[in-house]
Amino acid sequence: MNAAGIDRTIIVPPSWEGDRNDLALEAVRLYPDRLAIMGVLDLQAPESPGLIANWRKQPGMLGIRVALRRGHFRELLVQGRVDWLWAEAEKAGVPIMVMIDPEQIPLIDKIAERHPKLKLVMDHLLLYMGAKDEQAFRDLDKVLALARRPNIAVKASSLPSYTNDVYPFKRIHSYIRQVYDAFGPKRMFWGTDQTRMPCTPRQALTLFTEELPWLTADDQEWIMGKAVCEWLNWRM
C-alpha cells in the first residue's frame, strides 16, 4: 500500500492477486473517507482500452498502476503495444503509476513528451529491486533527469528496504535530498509498501517527519500526503 497522509491511504492491489480490484473497491465502500485506489488493469485484454473513459467513475478509483519491468510486460512497453493506454488515459484524465527499471526510462521520457497532459508517477524512485545502498541508487541520475517533464512525479516509497543501514537510515538521506532538489515537494510522494519494510510503520513515517531537518513544515505537508492528493485529484 502507498499511504497518503496519516489518515488517508491509497491502496495498490498486490500483483500476486492478478488483475483484480474487487477487494480494494469493497474496502473503499466501507471506508470512503479514508481509502482510495490506484487500480490494476489487464493490459492484454481486448476490452481494456474501452474501460479507461469511465475508469474514475468507479467509487474511490483515482487511477491505474502498471508494472512493466519484468518478462513479457517489458516487451509490451518496448514494442509499443501499450501505447493505447497512454493515449486513452491522457484523454480521460486518468493518472498512471508506473513500475519500470532505469533502463526503460528513455521510453517513459518519450511517452511523457508525447502526452503532456498525462500524469505519470514513478514507483519507488525506479530503484533496483533487491539491491541495497549504492547499487540500488546507481542510476538515480536517470530518474532525476525526468524532473524536466512537469507531468512526471515520483514516489519516495519503500526506501528503507533499499539499504542495509538501520533507522534512521542515514546512508540514504543524501539520495532523498537529491530527489527533493530535482522534483520539489509537490512532485515527491511519501509511501510505505509495508510488506517489504525492514522497520516499523512509524519509523517509515518519522524518517521524513523527524530525521530530515532540511524539510520545512510546509515541505512535509506536501510530501506526506497533500501533494499526491492534489496530483491524483483526491479532494481533501
N, C-alpha and C positions, 0 to 999 in steps of 0.2 A: 504494500500500500504506500501511497505517497500522501503524506499529511500536509494540509494547507492550513496553517494556523493551529492554535491549541484546541479549539472547539469545533473544527471542521476537518473532514478527511475526504480526500479524493481516492476512490477505490480503483485500482488497476487489476482486473481479474487475472489470476495466475495463468501462465501459458500452459502448464501441465494439465489444466482442466479442459483445454481445447477452446474453440471459438464460441464461448457461451457467456452471456451476460445476465442470465435469469436470476442467479443468486444475488448478484450485485443490485439488480433492479428491485428485488424484493427487499433488500436491506435499505435502499433509498425510500421505498414505500413506507417502511416502518419508521425511519428517521430522516424525513425530508429536509429538515433544517440543519442537519449535521453531516450528511453524506451526499456525495455526487460521484459520477463515474466517468472515467476515460475508457470507453468500451473497446472490445476486440471485434474483429471482422474477418471473415474468411475471404482472403484476397483472391482466391481462385474460383470461388463460387460464381456462376454466371449471373445470379440475381443480385450480387453485392453492389455493383455500380448504381443500381436503382434504389438502394437503401439510403444513400448519402443525403439526398434532398430533404428527407424527413428525419434524419438521424437525431437531431437535437429536440425533436418533438417528443421523444421518449422521456418520461419524467426522470430528472436527475442526470440525464446524459449530456456531458459537456463536450465530448469529442471522441477521437479514436486513438488507440495506441497500437503501433505496429512494430514488430521485431523482425529485422531484415538482415541480421548479421550471420546467420548460420544456414548451412545446407542449401536446399533449393530456394529458400527465401532470399538468399543473396543474389541468386540468378534472376529472380523476379525484378529486383532493383536494377541490376546491371543491364539486363536485356530490355528495360523499359516496359515490362509487362504490367507494371502498376502505375503507369503514367495517368491512367484514368482516375486513380484515387486522388492525386494532387489536384487535377482539374476540377473534379466534382466537389471536393472539399473546399476549394477556394470559392467556387460558385455558391455553395450553400453556407459558407461561413463556419465551417467545422474545423476546429484546431486539431492538430495531429501531434502526438508524442512519438518519437522515433528512437528505436534502439538499433544502432549500427556500429561497425568498427571504424576506427580512424581512417583506415584505407579507403572507406567508402565516402568520406567527407566531400571529395570533389563532386560526386554525384548529387549529394544533398545541396551543395552550394549552387549548382546549376538549377536544381528544382526551385530553390528559394528565389533565384533570379528570374526564372520564367513565370513564377506565380507570386508576385509581390504582396498580394492580399491574403495569401495562405499563411496562417500562423503555425510555426513549427517549433517544437520543444525537443532538445536533445537529451535523452535519458542518461542519467548517471555520468554526465560530462563525457560520454562516449569512451570511458576508460576501459582498459583491457580486463575482461572478466578473469578472475583468478590470480591476476598479477598484484604485486604489492609495491608501494612506495615508488621509487624512480622508474621501475619497469611499468607500473600501472599508468603513470603520468607521462611516459616518454614522448607521447605525441600530443600533449596538451596544447602546444603551439598551433596545431592544425585546428583544434577546436576553437581556440581564441580567435583565430582568423575569421570564423563565421560571424563574429560580432559585427562585422561590417554590414551584414544583412539585417535590417531593422525588423524583419519578420521572423527572426530566429532568436529563441531564448534557450536557456539551459537549466536542467535540474541538478542542483548540487546535492544529490541524494546518494545514500548508501556509502558515503565517503569513508567512514571508519572501517569498512570491510576491505578497503584498498590500501591498508597499511599494517605493518607488523608492530607499530607503536601502540602504546596503551593510552588511555584517556589522560590528558586532553588532546592526544594525537598531534603533538606539535610538529611532527615531520610533514604533515600535510597543510599546515597553516599557510605557508608561502604559496602553495598552489591555489588555495581558496582565495588568497588576496589577488592573484593574477586573474582569476575568473571575475572577481568583483571589479577590478580595474578595467577589464575588457567589456563586460556586459552591463555593469552597473546593477544597483539593487532592484530595478524594475524588470530586469530580464534574467534574474538569477533566483531560482526557486528551491527552497529547502525541502527535503523529503527524507524518508527513512528507508523503506524496503526492509522492514524489521526482521524478516525471515533470515537475512544474511548478516545482521548486526552482531559484532563481537562486543557489544556494550548494552547497557540498559536503554530503554526508550528515553529516559530523562537525560542521560549523557549525550545521546544523539541530538537532543534539543539544546542542552546547555553548551555544547561545542560552539554553537553560533550565538547564543544569547549571553554567555558569560566568559568565553575563552578567546574571543577575537575583539580586543579592546578598540581596534580601529573602526569597528562598525558603530555608527551612531544609533541612537534610539529609533530615528526615522528609517535608517537602513534596515534595522532588524524588523520593523513593522512590515516593510515591503517584502523582504526576503522570506520571512517566516509565514507568509500567507496572503498578504494584501496583493502582492504582485501577481501571483498565479490566479487568484480570484478575478482580477481585472483582465488578465490575458485570456482566460477562458470564459469571460463574461458570466461568472457566477456571482450574482448580486449578493453583496454583503449585508 
